[in-house]
Amino acid sequence: MAAKNTTRHPCPNCGSSNSKRIGNSWSGGLVGSVLLHECKCKDCKTDFNGKTGLEITLKERMMVIGKIFGVLTLAALAAMVAVNIYEFFL
């Protein structure tokens, strides 16, 4: 099995390599932070994508929230349909 690449890009704001991976944020909780590869610069507090080295924009955060909301909506609809089908055959 190949080793996981843990190197991060430097901060796009100040150029510092002193950053940490964020495990939880307002942009989608645990899932959103993982999808965005979110890191925070310890020097200037900028949030950025550790994989691409680009600052995370509001548009990207909203897209992740929308995707999570869409998946949850589809799961809820599937559950409602399954309950209706079950009740129909009772």
Protein Blocks (a to p, Z undefined) as FASTA:
>chain_A
ZZddfbdcddfklopabdcddfbdfknpjmlmmmnopacdfklopacdfknopacdfklm
mmmmmmmmmmmmmmmmmmmmmmmmmmmmZZ
